């Protein structure tokens, strides 16, 4: 599967709702969710969908901005402690914040690596 979005564009291969994805259980080795979670009304539902689609011993990479306040249509700013609840089903996770630059003060991304294991 290539680029999935909520709106059609010239780069989009599929327009889908992240709460109900049409993929089988354990279909993917990796899931990349880049700058999406802050726009999702039901974060736990989407986190569970990511978990459902991942094969055992696979990885999810989730990135979101941590700058305040939320802008545009964004609903959330997810801090590291927030991921504890969202990723409770994952066997382990790691949060790696961009904190070593001046730019990070304004627009810190938090790449998150979640590991799915049985």
C-alpha positions in Angstrom: 0.0 0.0 0.0 1.2 3.5 -0.8 0.1 6.9 0.3 -3.2 7.0 2.1 -5.0 10.2 3.0 -8.4 11.5 4.0 -8.6 13.6 0.8 -7.7 12.7 -2.8 -4.6 14.3 -4.3 -2.2 13.5 -7.1 0.0 11.5 -4.6 -2.9 9.6 -2.9 -3.4 6.0 -3.7 -6.3 5.5 -1.4 -8.7 7.7 0.6 -9.5 5.9 3.9 -10.9 6.4 7.4 -8.1 5.5 9.9 -10.7 4.3 12.4 -11.8 1.5 10.1 -9.1 0.4 7.7 -10.0 -2.3 5.1 -6.9 -4.5 5.7 -6.8 -7.9 7.3 -5.4 -8.5 10.7 -1.6 -8.8 10.9 -1.2 -7.6 7.3 1.9 -5.3 7.7 5.4 -5.3 8.9 5.6 -1.6 9.4 3.1 1.2 9.8 4.1 4.9 9.3 1.6 7.4 10.7 3.2 10.8 10.1 1.5 14.0 11.3 -1.9 12.4 11.5 -2.8 11.6 15.1 -3.3 15.2 16.1 -6.3 15.4 13.8 -8.1 12.2 14.9 -11.2 12.6 17.1 -10.8 9.1 18.6 -7.1 8.4 19.1 -7.5 5.1 20.9 -9.6 3.7 18.0 -6.8 4.5 15.5 -4.1 3.2 17.8 -6.0 -0.1 18.1 -6.4 -0.2 14.3 -2.6 0.2 13.9 -2.0 -2.6 16.4 -4.6 -4.9 14.6 -3.0 -4.5 11.2 0.6 -5.1 12.4 2.2 -8.5 12.3 3.8 -9.8 15.5 7.3 -8.4 16.0 6.6 -5.5 13.7 6.9 -1.8 14.1 4.7 1.4 14.1 6.3 4.8 13.6 4.1 7.6 14.7 5.1 11.2 14.5 3.2 14.3 15.7 4.0 17.9 16.5 4.3 18.9 20.1 4.1 22.6 19.7 1.4 24.5 21.6 -1.4 25.5 21.0 -2.9 23.1 18.4 -3.3 24.9 15.1 -5.8 24.7 12.2 -8.0 21.6 12.5 -5.7 19.8 15.0 -7.5 18.5 18.1 -4.6 17.2 20.2 -1.0 17.6 21.2 0.1 14.2 22.4 2.9 14.2 25.0 5.0 11.1 25.9 2.7 10.3 28.9 -0.3 10.3 26.5 1.3 7.6 24.5 1.3 5.3 27.5 -2.4 5.0 27.3 -2.6 4.9 23.5 -0.1 2.2 23.1 -0.9 0.0 26.2 -1.4 -3.0 23.9 2.1 -2.8 22.4 4.7 -4.8 24.1 7.1 -1.8 24.3 7.5 1.7 22.8 10.0 4.4 22.7 9.5 8.2 22.4 12.3 10.2 20.8 11.7 13.9 21.0 13.6 16.5 18.9 15.1 18.5 21.8 18.6 19.5 20.7 17.7 22.4 18.4 16.3 25.9 18.7 13.7 24.9 16.1 12.5 22.1 18.3 11.2 24.7 20.8 8.7 25.8 18.1 7.9 22.6 16.2 9.1 19.5 18.0 8.1 16.2 16.3 7.9 13.2 18.5 8.7 10.1 16.5 7.3 7.2 18.3 8.4 3.6 17.8 5.8 1.0 18.9 6.7 -2.7 18.8 4.0 -5.2 18.4 4.8 -8.6 19.8 2.5 -11.4 20.9 
